[in-house]
Every structure is written in C-alpha cells, then in structure tokens.
Amino acid sequence: MSHLRFLTSGESHGKALIGILEGIPSGLSLSEDDIDRDLKRRQGGYGRGARMKIESDHAEILSGVRSGKTIGSPITLLIENKDWKNWIDVMSVERRSPDAESEKITRPRPGHADLAGAIKYGTHDIRNILERSSARETAMRVALGAITKKFLSDFDVNIGSYVVQIGNVKIQNSKLKTQNSPNELLSLFKKAEDSPVRCSDKTVSEEMIKLIDRATKEGNSLGGIFEVFVTGVPVGLGSHIQWDKRLDGRLAQALMSIQAIKGIEVGFGFDMAKHFGSEVMDEIFYRASSKEQRAKGLHSQLPTSNSEFATGFYRKTNYAGGIEGGITNGMPIILRAAMKPIPTLKRPLRSIDIVTKEQVEAAYERSDICAVPAAGVIAEAMVALIIADAFLEKFGGDNIDETKRSYVSYVENIEKF
Ligand SMILES: Cc1cc2nc3c(=O)[nH]c(=O)nc-3n(C[C@H](O)[C@H](O)[C@H](O)COP(=O)(O)O)c2cc1C
C-alpha cells in the first residue's frame, strides 16, 4: 500500500486484537458505531460456531480521533476477546501452570498452518501457530476496513458483498456476474443483508441453509463463493505503468490474504476464457449530455454503468469488472472469491502426532461449519482498504477538504475530456 498502511496484532484467545491504520486524512467524521456495525455483520451468518455466541465485538478507538473527527494521526483500535477469560492460564504471558502446560496441541489439522507453522517456527505446541493463523484476526481487518469505508462513502463510493454459492447450491442467474448497474448491485446487497446466509435469493438461501444443516449433522463443513462490488469509483484509480500499481493485482492480493480464500475472479473472470474476444469486451460509446443535464451537473455522471442514463464515454456491458489495464474505468468493480470448506472437522481427519509420530485423528478446536457469509464482509473491508489507498494515491490530501477539492477538480476535468 502506498498511502495507507495498517497492521493487526493479537492471538485468537489472547486478551485483545489491536489494529493501527495510518494515512487517513484529518477531518473525517468517525465514531465507534461506524465500526461496530460491520463487526456485527462479520459475526453473523448461518453456520458459525459457538465462538461467535461468546463474542460481541466492539472496537474501542484508542487514538487518532478527537471530538468525533480524525486528526491525521495513526488510528489505533482495540477489540477485546471476551473468550480470553476462559483461556487466561493457557494464554498467559508468564510461565503457565503445569495443567496448562500439559494441554499442548500436537495433532496438526490438515488444511491449516498447524504443521508447516510448527516446523517453521520450531515449536511442538501447535497452539503457538493456530492462535495467530485463526481467522479471529479478521475482526480487526473488518474494523480498520470500516474506517476506510466511511472515508470512501464521503465520495459516494460504496462497497458491498453477497453470497452466490455454498457447496453446490448456487444462484443460477449469470447476469449476476457482470451486468448489473450500481442500483441493481445495491439492491442485491440489501436483499442479501436480510438473508441468514447473505444471499439475495430467498429460495436459494433456504437451500443453502438446508445444506449447512446437513453438513452440521454429518460433522462436515462447507465453502462457497461470494461477490464483492464497488460502486461510484471514478475512472483512473490504479495504473498500468508497473506490475505492483495495477489495481486488479492489488485487490486480488488483498482478497487472497483472507484465510481459506482459494480463487479470485475480476469481472467475468474464468468465464472469459471460454468465449471469443468479440463476445466479452466492453465496447465504448459516447453520448453528449443535454443542456438540461449540464445545468443539473449530470454530464458524464462518472462512474455509471447504467447506459440508459450515461453521458460522456460509457459501456453497455461490464465484463471487465470495472478494471482495464490495472486502472478503474468508471464501471462498478466486480470481484468474486472462492472459499474452501472449513478445514476443522468434527468427523476426524487423519494426521500424525508431531511428538510421538503416531497416526492419530487431527485435533478438534471449536469450529464454524460454514463461514462464507462472514468472509464476504471481511472481503468488503479488504477491498475498502485497497480502494481507499488507491484513492488517496490519486487525490492526496492531509485533510479531507483537500482530498475533496482535488477529487472535484479531477471529475470536472474528465467532463471536458
Ligand atoms: C470468517 C472465517 C472463519 C473461519 N472459521 C474457521 C473455523 O471455525 N475453523 C477452521 O478450521 N477454519 C476456519 N476458517 C478457515 C481457516 O482460518 C483457514 O482455512 C486456515 O487458517 C488455513 O488457511 P488457508 O485455508 O488460507 O490455507 C475461517 C476462515 C474465515 C475467513
């Protein structure tokens, strides 16, 4: 990241998670409620384990905000782990009691960092690895991402997600992949928010729930696919000039960094490979704005994908998912991510005890059955962090008014292009 940087720390059953975000301009209104809203969304979703019933995440702002506004200094957040009180001895910073010492985890779970991490960090207690590799850490990513969402919403940039597949149950409508206008995307998002599995289709949601129930009963787990979208992005974020400046690459890395995410698509993604070039490029059109539109400031309503109302340069399709040559093209950004099934299973998987070298059943830590709905919320946060970084790279500003001036002048110039 070039203008923003952030770090998270904290173990899954440690006292708390800490996050620091640096680079947000001063003058942005920010409250703990803005952050807690997304923390609550991350905790939800049908198929989560008992842990989420213990936690009721709340982010305390420790620095960087005064009188409800950011002051330009690093923003520090703290989220307490309510479960910590059940693990005080096991997670003690000081030497542990003999009882806790005997609770070492030596049976690595396939599909986790357990074995490779234990070898790499030279420990025979896998707890030292799983405490940090756990997706509990993503609560802090969601909290920091919520700050960047708040920043972006000042520029009418909105980010959302919805689940399109769990196991083999999926939404059939292929239009979902690329062709929706910002309003349609926001409406799918709203519908998904009312679904226990964060899917916009009621009937499909019910099928997904049935499948999760089946997996629960059978001691199994599930993965799935979700979409993340960004509306309101201006043309010109990211760049073609260097590999690490390409926005598609930056977004893919951010999404791939989420635990259990195994594949990313931008726009039409893998389906592009099955088509002729003539079928999946977004042709370019131009329509001059009318006098009335100009008077209302509606000329070149960038960004838009609603071709009916578009003026200036516009597209009728969005196979590219809003990014061409690593640069935003003004259409909504559409990303898809595939999550593997949760690797901790009640139905035991075979493993080897790292001390005795005997064939054993893998350790079982209290676990989710399906976390695809939550992963979508985490992905929104990661996407928000990357888009906010690219936004500040383009428009700069130590205070939000400066950023706004630069943004408005850029958009006015685009209109003259
Ligand atoms: C929101 C979320 C919740 C998760 N919950 C669990 C869980 O309860 N049990 C589990 O074994 N894995 C869970 N995972 C997946 C593991 O964290 C992940 O598979 C593991 O750390 C290995 O990383 P990798 O799959 O990226 O290789 C979860 C992932 C996410 C994103």
Ligand as a Chemical Component Dictionary entry (heavy atoms), coordinates in Angstrom:
data_LIG
# 
_chem_comp.id                   LIG 
_chem_comp.type                 NON-POLYMER 
_chem_comp.pdbx_formal_charge   0 
_chem_comp.three_letter_code    LIG 
# 
loop_
_chem_comp_atom.comp_id 
_chem_comp_atom.atom_id 
_chem_comp_atom.alt_atom_id 
_chem_comp_atom.type_symbol 
_chem_comp_atom.charge 
_chem_comp_atom.model_Cartn_x 
_chem_comp_atom.model_Cartn_y 
_chem_comp_atom.model_Cartn_z 
_chem_comp_atom.pdbx_ordinal 
LIG C1  C1  C 0 -14.567 -15.881 8.645  1  
LIG C2  C2  C 0 -13.744 -17.121 8.702  2  
LIG C3  C3  C 0 -13.991 -18.040 9.681  3  
LIG C4  C4  C 0 -13.266 -19.221 9.737  4  
LIG N1  N1  N 0 -13.568 -20.116 10.731 5  
LIG C5  C5  C 0 -12.859 -21.266 10.792 6  
LIG C6  C6  C 0 -13.129 -22.220 11.824 7  
LIG O1  O1  O 0 -14.017 -22.018 12.665 8  
LIG N2  N2  N 0 -12.410 -23.366 11.831 9  
LIG C7  C7  C 0 -11.450 -23.624 10.911 10 
LIG O2  O2  O 0 -10.834 -24.662 10.948 11 
LIG N3  N3  N 0 -11.160 -22.737 9.913  12 
LIG C8  C8  C 0 -11.839 -21.567 9.852  13 
LIG N4  N4  N 0 -11.546 -20.670 8.850  14 
LIG C9  C9  C 0 -10.547 -21.019 7.834  15 
LIG C10 C10 C 0 -9.142  -21.067 8.345  16 
LIG O3  O3  O 0 -8.817  -19.885 9.062  17 
LIG C11 C11 C 0 -8.136  -21.275 7.212  18 
LIG O4  O4  O 0 -8.575  -22.279 6.351  19 
LIG C12 C12 C 0 -6.793  -21.675 7.774  20 
LIG O5  O5  O 0 -6.271  -20.590 8.545  21 
LIG C13 C13 C 0 -5.756  -22.070 6.715  22 
LIG O6  O6  O 0 -5.528  -21.050 5.805  23 
LIG P1  P1  P 0 -5.731  -21.280 4.252  24 
LIG O7  O7  O 0 -7.044  -22.004 4.111  25 
LIG O8  O8  O 0 -5.808  -19.900 3.665  26 
LIG O9  O9  O 0 -4.590  -22.090 3.754  27 
LIG C14 C14 C 0 -12.257 -19.480 8.792  28 
LIG C15 C15 C 0 -11.986 -18.538 7.797  29 
LIG C16 C16 C 0 -12.720 -17.356 7.744  30 
LIG C17 C17 C 0 -12.433 -16.356 6.674  31 
# 
loop_
_chem_comp_bond.comp_id 
_chem_comp_bond.atom_id_1 
_chem_comp_bond.atom_id_2 
_chem_comp_bond.value_order 
_chem_comp_bond.pdbx_ordinal 
LIG C1  C2  SING 1  
LIG C2  C3  SING 2  
LIG C2  C16 DOUB 3  
LIG C3  C4  DOUB 4  
LIG C4  N1  SING 5  
LIG C4  C14 SING 6  
LIG N1  C5  DOUB 7  
LIG C5  C6  SING 8  
LIG C5  C8  SING 9  
LIG C6  O1  DOUB 10 
LIG C6  N2  SING 11 
LIG N2  C7  SING 12 
LIG C7  O2  DOUB 13 
LIG C7  N3  SING 14 
LIG N3  C8  DOUB 15 
LIG C8  N4  SING 16 
LIG N4  C9  SING 17 
LIG N4  C14 SING 18 
LIG C9  C10 SING 19 
LIG C10 O3  SING 20 
LIG C10 C11 SING 21 
LIG C11 O4  SING 22 
LIG C11 C12 SING 23 
LIG C12 O5  SING 24 
LIG C12 C13 SING 25 
LIG C13 O6  SING 26 
LIG O6  P1  SING 27 
LIG P1  O7  DOUB 28 
LIG P1  O8  SING 29 
LIG P1  O9  SING 30 
LIG C14 C15 DOUB 31 
LIG C15 C16 SING 32 
LIG C16 C17 SING 33 
# 
